[in-house]
Amino acid sequence: MPGQVLVVDDEPKIVEMVRLYLERDGHTVLVARDGPSALETFRRDQPDIVVLDLMLPGLDGLEVCRSIRRESEAPIVMLTARAEEVDKLIGLELGADDYLTKPFSPRELAARVRAVLRRSVPKPPAEIERLEAGSLAIDVRRHEVSCNGNRLALTPTEFKLLATMVREPGRAFTRVQLLELALGESYRAYERTVDAHIKNLRHKLRRAPGSHRCAIVTVQGVGYKFVEGNDA
């Protein structure tokens, strides 16, 4: 599904390479080369997805990610030249939906953009689904989650992971199962990143009024499960 993509990177060769592949997929590409102009372009044009480099002049990618996530649930794919796992996890904890490490394949990036856009689009009316668990209510078509009537702001990835677990409360999912069931893609090489998304979900659930009636529980040696009522 083509969309409007904001590419934020200060390396002209990378920008042009990424633009070429994204435009081949039918996307409209906007470009920003530093942190401040990235935020300005995002606020002005409201793109469907952001491809965001971590190392930027003016304002680094983590700060840009944090600012975007305070204002919007637009998907973010992070690019990083850093190999350290902690840097990738920090980006995910700030609200990025996916990441690629430089040097990367532009074909893979285009595929990631397609996948993230697909899972950020609500299901059509024929597939309307409403899930309820304790104080949580999930409207799958509208891509909305509320707790005691208070809406929770979740990223597309967080939403999919939560909905997947709520459909089968009490079931212990491995990380690979969660990523494949929730995202519809094989992300085996990135299975540990689910921990960052679960950490975000737990934080948001804990802050929601009345959310003590439900929880995401770690199953040692397996992964995670969603529980409600007396088990929470």
Short mmCIF file of the C-alpha atoms (twelve columns), coordinates in Angstrom:
data_MODEL
# 
_entry.id   MODEL 
# 
loop_
_atom_site.group_PDB 
_atom_site.id 
_atom_site.type_symbol 
_atom_site.label_atom_id 
_atom_site.label_alt_id 
_atom_site.label_comp_id 
_atom_site.label_asym_id 
_atom_site.label_seq_id 
_atom_site.Cartn_x 
_atom_site.Cartn_y 
_atom_site.Cartn_z 
_atom_site.pdbx_PDB_model_num 
ATOM 1   C CA . MET A 1   0.000   0.000   0.000  1 
ATOM 2   C CA . PRO A 2   1.799   3.172   -1.194 1 
ATOM 3   C CA . GLY A 3   2.049   6.074   1.220  1 
ATOM 4   C CA . GLN A 4   3.949   9.239   1.991  1 
ATOM 5   C CA . VAL A 5   7.369   8.454   3.480  1 
ATOM 6   C CA . LEU A 6   9.617   10.929  5.302  1 
ATOM 7   C CA . VAL A 7   13.268  9.868   4.922  1 
ATOM 8   C CA . VAL A 8   15.577  11.530  7.464  1 
ATOM 9   C CA . ASP A 9   19.306  11.091  6.797  1 
ATOM 10  C CA . ASP A 10  22.238  13.446  6.277  1 
ATOM 11  C CA . GLU A 11  24.030  11.198  3.748  1 
ATOM 12  C CA . PRO A 12  22.944  12.223  0.197  1 
ATOM 13  C CA . LYS A 13  23.883  8.883   -1.395 1 
ATOM 14  C CA . ILE A 14  21.780  6.944   1.100  1 
ATOM 15  C CA . VAL A 15  18.848  9.329   0.676  1 
ATOM 16  C CA . GLU A 16  18.876  9.001   -3.116 1 
ATOM 17  C CA . MET A 17  19.229  5.216   -2.987 1 
ATOM 18  C CA . VAL A 18  16.341  4.900   -0.523 1 
ATOM 19  C CA . ARG A 19  14.218  7.366   -2.522 1 
ATOM 20  C CA . LEU A 20  14.731  5.311   -5.697 1 
ATOM 21  C CA . TYR A 21  13.536  2.070   -4.122 1 
ATOM 22  C CA . LEU A 22  10.613  3.640   -2.272 1 
ATOM 23  C CA . GLU A 23  9.391   5.512   -5.357 1 
ATOM 24  C CA . ARG A 24  9.539   2.246   -7.310 1 
ATOM 25  C CA . ASP A 25  7.000   0.941   -4.787 1 
ATOM 26  C CA . GLY A 26  4.750   3.913   -5.520 1 
ATOM 27  C CA . HIS A 27  5.505   5.921   -2.369 1 
ATOM 28  C CA . THR A 28  5.806   9.693   -2.260 1 
ATOM 29  C CA . VAL A 29  9.133   10.536  -0.614 1 
ATOM 30  C CA . LEU A 30  9.843   13.577  1.555  1 
ATOM 31  C CA . VAL A 31  13.429  14.260  2.686  1 
ATOM 32  C CA . ALA A 32  14.973  15.937  5.733  1 
ATOM 33  C CA . ARG A 33  18.714  16.061  6.412  1 
ATOM 34  C CA . ASP A 34  18.831  17.076  10.073 1 
ATOM 35  C CA . GLY A 35  16.784  16.725  13.246 1 
ATOM 36  C CA . PRO A 36  15.079  20.150  13.351 1 
ATOM 37  C CA . SER A 37  14.015  20.034  9.693  1 
ATOM 38  C CA . ALA A 38  12.757  16.464  10.219 1 
ATOM 39  C CA . LEU A 39  10.365  17.643  12.933 1 
ATOM 40  C CA . GLU A 40  9.326   20.662  10.871 1 
ATOM 41  C CA . THR A 41  8.574   18.493  7.824  1 
ATOM 42  C CA . PHE A 42  6.769   15.900  9.915  1 
ATOM 43  C CA . ARG A 43  4.495   18.466  11.550 1 
ATOM 44  C CA . ARG A 44  3.761   20.211  8.269  1 
ATOM 45  C CA . ASP A 45  3.153   17.192  6.008  1 
ATOM 46  C CA . GLN A 46  2.040   14.439  8.440  1 
ATOM 47  C CA . PRO A 47  3.666   11.519  6.520  1 
ATOM 48  C CA . ASP A 48  2.357   7.968   6.808  1 
ATOM 49  C CA . ILE A 49  5.714   6.595   7.957  1 
ATOM 50  C CA . VAL A 50  9.173   7.902   8.916  1 
ATOM 51  C CA . VAL A 51  12.525  6.322   7.991  1 
ATOM 52  C CA . LEU A 52  14.805  7.876   10.601 1 
ATOM 53  C CA . ASP A 53  18.595  7.804   10.888 1 
ATOM 54  C CA . LEU A 54  19.955  7.702   14.429 1 
ATOM 55  C CA . MET A 55  22.983  9.956   13.835 1 
ATOM 56  C CA . LEU A 56  21.745  13.393  12.725 1 
ATOM 57  C CA . PRO A 57  23.079  16.938  12.971 1 
ATOM 58  C CA . GLY A 58  21.172  19.484  15.016 1 
ATOM 59  C CA . LEU A 59  19.080  16.949  16.928 1 
ATOM 60  C CA . ASP A 60  19.830  13.241  17.050 1 
ATOM 61  C CA . GLY A 61  17.459  10.569  15.849 1 
ATOM 62  C CA . LEU A 62  16.515  9.416   19.325 1 
ATOM 63  C CA . GLU A 63  15.317  12.918  20.230 1 
ATOM 64  C CA . VAL A 64  13.437  13.184  16.939 1 
ATOM 65  C CA . CYS A 65  11.820  9.796   17.612 1 
ATOM 66  C CA . ARG A 66  10.851  10.880  21.125 1 
ATOM 67  C CA . SER A 67  9.304   14.125  19.831 1 
ATOM 68  C CA . ILE A 68  7.351   12.412  17.053 1 
ATOM 69  C CA . ARG A 69  6.012   9.784   19.419 1 
ATOM 70  C CA . ARG A 70  4.740   12.463  21.819 1 
ATOM 71  C CA . GLU A 71  2.675   13.934  18.980 1 
ATOM 72  C CA . SER A 72  1.754   11.014  16.740 1 
ATOM 73  C CA . GLU A 73  1.427   7.251   16.352 1 
ATOM 74  C CA . ALA A 74  2.915   7.325   12.837 1 
ATOM 75  C CA . PRO A 75  5.182   4.291   12.282 1 
ATOM 76  C CA . ILE A 76  8.942   4.813   12.511 1 
ATOM 77  C CA . VAL A 77  11.664  2.639   10.979 1 
ATOM 78  C CA . MET A 78  15.014  3.513   12.525 1 
ATOM 79  C CA . LEU A 79  18.373  3.376   10.722 1 
ATOM 80  C CA . THR A 80  21.491  3.047   12.843 1 
ATOM 81  C CA . ALA A 81  25.200  2.708   12.138 1 
ATOM 82  C CA . ARG A 82  25.730  1.591   15.717 1 
ATOM 83  C CA . ALA A 83  26.144  -2.122  16.271 1 
ATOM 84  C CA . GLU A 84  25.393  -2.094  19.988 1 
ATOM 85  C CA . GLU A 85  22.126  -3.832  20.832 1 
ATOM 86  C CA . VAL A 86  21.392  -1.260  23.538 1 
ATOM 87  C CA . ASP A 87  21.130  1.551   20.970 1 
ATOM 88  C CA . LYS A 88  18.607  -0.405  18.935 1 
ATOM 89  C CA . LEU A 89  16.565  -1.222  22.014 1 
ATOM 90  C CA . ILE A 90  16.584  2.411   23.168 1 
ATOM 91  C CA . GLY A 91  15.085  3.399   19.814 1 
ATOM 92  C CA . LEU A 92  12.416  0.730   20.099 1 
ATOM 93  C CA . GLU A 93  11.640  1.749   23.665 1 
ATOM 94  C CA . LEU A 94  11.163  5.334   22.494 1 
ATOM 95  C CA . GLY A 95  8.534   4.132   20.048 1 
ATOM 96  C CA . ALA A 96  10.254  3.027   16.842 1 
ATOM 97  C CA . ASP A 97  8.479   0.112   15.145 1 
ATOM 98  C CA . ASP A 98  11.460  -1.474  13.430 1 
ATOM 99  C CA . TYR A 99  15.141  -0.887  12.726 1 
ATOM 100 C CA . LEU A 100 17.892  -1.653  10.220 1 
ATOM 101 C CA . THR A 101 21.631  -1.462  10.836 1 
ATOM 102 C CA . LYS A 102 23.868  0.267   8.281  1 
ATOM 103 C CA . PRO A 103 25.031  -0.832  5.788  1 
ATOM 104 C CA . PHE A 104 21.625  -2.155  4.763  1 
ATOM 105 C CA . SER A 105 19.953  -3.431  1.636  1 
ATOM 106 C CA . PRO A 106 17.601  -0.812  0.153  1 
ATOM 107 C CA . ARG A 107 15.434  -3.685  -1.039 1 
ATOM 108 C CA . GLU A 108 15.086  -4.915  2.543  1 
ATOM 109 C CA . LEU A 109 14.275  -1.402  3.748  1 
ATOM 110 C CA . ALA A 110 11.535  -1.104  1.115  1 
ATOM 111 C CA . ALA A 111 10.151  -4.458  2.281  1 
ATOM 112 C CA . ARG A 112 10.200  -3.300  5.918  1 
ATOM 113 C CA . VAL A 113 8.357   -0.098  4.986  1 
ATOM 114 C CA . ARG A 114 5.698   -2.150  3.163  1 
ATOM 115 C CA . ALA A 115 5.321   -4.486  6.154  1 
ATOM 116 C CA . VAL A 116 5.055   -1.688  8.734  1 
ATOM 117 C CA . LEU A 117 2.521   0.208   6.610  1 
ATOM 118 C CA . ARG A 118 0.423   -2.962  6.170  1 
ATOM 119 C CA . ARG A 119 0.160   -3.599  9.870  1 
ATOM 120 C CA . SER A 120 -0.627  0.050   10.627 1 
ATOM 121 C CA . VAL A 121 -3.777  -0.015  8.461  1 
ATOM 122 C CA . PRO A 122 -7.016  -1.056  10.257 1 
ATOM 123 C CA . LYS A 123 -8.923  -4.055  8.913  1 
ATOM 124 C CA . PRO A 124 -11.810 -3.353  6.529  1 
ATOM 125 C CA . PRO A 125 -15.379 -3.239  7.936  1 
ATOM 126 C CA . ALA A 126 -16.038 -6.862  6.937  1 
ATOM 127 C CA . GLU A 127 -13.442 -7.892  9.517  1 
ATOM 128 C CA . ILE A 128 -14.691 -5.777  12.406 1 
ATOM 129 C CA . GLU A 129 -13.527 -7.233  15.676 1 
ATOM 130 C CA . ARG A 130 -13.842 -6.017  19.241 1 
ATOM 131 C CA . LEU A 131 -11.858 -7.616  22.013 1 
ATOM 132 C CA . GLU A 132 -12.481 -7.148  25.724 1 
ATOM 133 C CA . ALA A 133 -10.383 -8.290  28.670 1 
ATOM 134 C CA . GLY A 134 -10.897 -6.942  32.155 1 
ATOM 135 C CA . SER A 135 -10.888 -3.173  31.873 1 
ATOM 136 C CA . LEU A 136 -9.395  -3.252  28.361 1 
ATOM 137 C CA . ALA A 137 -11.408 -2.793  25.167 1 
ATOM 138 C CA . ILE A 138 -9.736  -3.224  21.780 1 
ATOM 139 C CA . ASP A 139 -11.421 -2.018  18.583 1 
ATOM 140 C CA . VAL A 140 -9.456  -3.791  15.852 1 
ATOM 141 C CA . ARG A 141 -11.059 -1.916  12.940 1 
ATOM 142 C CA . ARG A 142 -10.378 1.488   14.452 1 
ATOM 143 C CA . HIS A 143 -6.974  0.451   15.812 1 
ATOM 144 C CA . GLU A 144 -7.946  1.809   19.228 1 
ATOM 145 C CA . VAL A 145 -7.373  0.531   22.755 1 
ATOM 146 C CA . SER A 146 -9.085  1.926   25.841 1 
ATOM 147 C CA . CYS A 147 -8.872  1.127   29.535 1 
ATOM 148 C CA . ASN A 148 -11.950 2.071   31.577 1 
ATOM 149 C CA . GLY A 149 -12.882 4.381   28.718 1 
ATOM 150 C CA . ASN A 150 -9.491  6.088   28.595 1 
ATOM 151 C CA . ARG A 151 -7.749  5.689   25.243 1 
ATOM 152 C CA . LEU A 152 -4.202  4.291   25.229 1 
ATOM 153 C CA . ALA A 153 -1.774  5.647   22.632 1 
ATOM 154 C CA . LEU A 154 -0.033  2.582   21.155 1 
ATOM 155 C CA . THR A 155 2.258   2.262   18.172 1 
ATOM 156 C CA . PRO A 156 1.054   -0.087  15.387 1 
ATOM 157 C CA . THR A 157 3.488   -2.769  16.574 1 
ATOM 158 C CA . GLU A 158 2.392   -2.467  20.204 1 
ATOM 159 C CA . PHE A 159 -1.252  -2.638  19.140 1 
ATOM 160 C CA . LYS A 160 -0.730  -5.812  17.105 1 
ATOM 161 C CA . LEU A 161 1.211   -7.523  19.874 1 
ATOM 162 C CA . LEU A 162 -1.408  -6.677  22.502 1 
ATOM 163 C CA . ALA A 163 -4.324  -7.762  20.303 1 
ATOM 164 C CA . THR A 164 -2.565  -11.043 19.519 1 
ATOM 165 C CA . MET A 165 -2.157  -11.880 23.216 1 
ATOM 166 C CA . VAL A 166 -5.624  -10.684 24.253 1 
ATOM 167 C CA . ARG A 167 -7.237  -12.992 21.668 1 
ATOM 168 C CA . GLU A 168 -5.836  -15.941 23.639 1 
ATOM 169 C CA . PRO A 169 -5.515  -14.879 27.297 1 
ATOM 170 C CA . GLY A 170 -3.381  -17.234 29.336 1 
ATOM 171 C CA . ARG A 171 -1.539  -18.659 26.331 1 
ATOM 172 C CA . ALA A 172 2.250   -18.478 26.592 1 
ATOM 173 C CA . PHE A 173 3.711   -17.133 23.342 1 
ATOM 174 C CA . THR A 174 7.362   -17.396 22.365 1 
ATOM 175 C CA . ARG A 175 8.957   -14.221 21.011 1 
ATOM 176 C CA . VAL A 176 9.059   -15.690 17.514 1 
ATOM 177 C CA . GLN A 177 5.373   -16.654 17.686 1 
ATOM 178 C CA . LEU A 178 4.411   -13.161 18.817 1 
ATOM 179 C CA . LEU A 179 6.351   -11.470 16.032 1 
ATOM 180 C CA . GLU A 180 5.093   -13.804 13.318 1 
ATOM 181 C CA . LEU A 181 1.460   -13.836 14.476 1 
ATOM 182 C CA . ALA A 182 1.294   -10.125 15.240 1 
ATOM 183 C CA . LEU A 183 3.290   -8.755  12.334 1 
ATOM 184 C CA . GLY A 184 2.610   -11.334 9.659  1 
ATOM 185 C CA . GLU A 185 6.278   -11.492 8.707  1 
ATOM 186 C CA . SER A 186 9.255   -13.642 9.686  1 
ATOM 187 C CA . TYR A 187 11.361  -11.569 12.081 1 
ATOM 188 C CA . ARG A 188 13.339  -14.405 13.632 1 
ATOM 189 C CA . ALA A 189 16.606  -12.479 13.403 1 
ATOM 190 C CA . TYR A 190 15.048  -9.688  15.478 1 
ATOM 191 C CA . GLU A 191 13.099  -11.709 18.028 1 
ATOM 192 C CA . ARG A 192 14.762  -10.058 21.042 1 
ATOM 193 C CA . THR A 193 13.342  -6.683  19.999 1 
ATOM 194 C CA . VAL A 194 9.919   -7.896  21.141 1 
ATOM 195 C CA . ASP A 195 11.179  -7.336  24.705 1 
ATOM 196 C CA . ALA A 196 11.380  -3.580  24.076 1 
ATOM 197 C CA . HIS A 197 7.845   -3.472  22.697 1 
ATOM 198 C CA . ILE A 198 6.527   -5.507  25.656 1 
ATOM 199 C CA . LYS A 199 8.314   -3.150  28.053 1 
ATOM 200 C CA . ASN A 200 6.519   -0.210  26.415 1 
ATOM 201 C CA . LEU A 201 3.169   -1.984  26.594 1 
ATOM 202 C CA . ARG A 202 3.606   -2.790  30.276 1 
ATOM 203 C CA . HIS A 203 4.500   0.812   31.035 1 
ATOM 204 C CA . LYS A 204 1.422   2.126   29.227 1 
ATOM 205 C CA . LEU A 205 -0.867  -0.449  30.846 1 
ATOM 206 C CA . ARG A 206 0.453   0.346   34.324 1 
ATOM 207 C CA . ARG A 207 -0.269  4.044   33.808 1 
ATOM 208 C CA . ALA A 208 -3.860  3.405   32.712 1 
ATOM 209 C CA . PRO A 209 -6.550  3.743   35.432 1 
ATOM 210 C CA . GLY A 210 -7.938  0.358   36.471 1 
ATOM 211 C CA . SER A 211 -5.401  -1.619  34.486 1 
ATOM 212 C CA . HIS A 212 -4.466  -3.707  37.560 1 
ATOM 213 C CA . ARG A 213 -7.124  -6.139  36.342 1 
ATOM 214 C CA . CYS A 214 -4.877  -7.257  33.493 1 
ATOM 215 C CA . ALA A 215 -1.157  -7.718  32.841 1 
ATOM 216 C CA . ILE A 216 1.478   -9.067  30.464 1 
ATOM 217 C CA . VAL A 217 3.403   -11.741 32.339 1 
ATOM 218 C CA . THR A 218 6.855   -13.133 31.571 1 
ATOM 219 C CA . VAL A 219 6.909   -16.926 31.205 1 
ATOM 220 C CA . GLN A 220 10.450  -17.989 32.050 1 
ATOM 221 C CA . GLY A 221 12.125  -19.906 29.247 1 
ATOM 222 C CA . VAL A 222 9.203   -19.293 26.887 1 
ATOM 223 C CA . GLY A 223 8.131   -15.684 26.358 1 
ATOM 224 C CA . TYR A 224 5.006   -13.795 27.413 1 
ATOM 225 C CA . LYS A 225 1.299   -14.213 28.094 1 
ATOM 226 C CA . PHE A 226 -1.642  -11.915 28.800 1 
ATOM 227 C CA . VAL A 227 -3.621  -12.560 31.997 1 
ATOM 228 C CA . GLU A 228 -6.642  -10.911 33.586 1 
ATOM 229 C CA . GLY A 229 -8.657  -11.039 36.776 1 
ATOM 230 C CA . ASN A 230 -7.113  -12.781 39.767 1 
ATOM 231 C CA . ASP A 231 -4.137  -13.952 37.697 1 
ATOM 232 C CA . ALA A 232 -3.019  -10.411 36.885 1 
# 
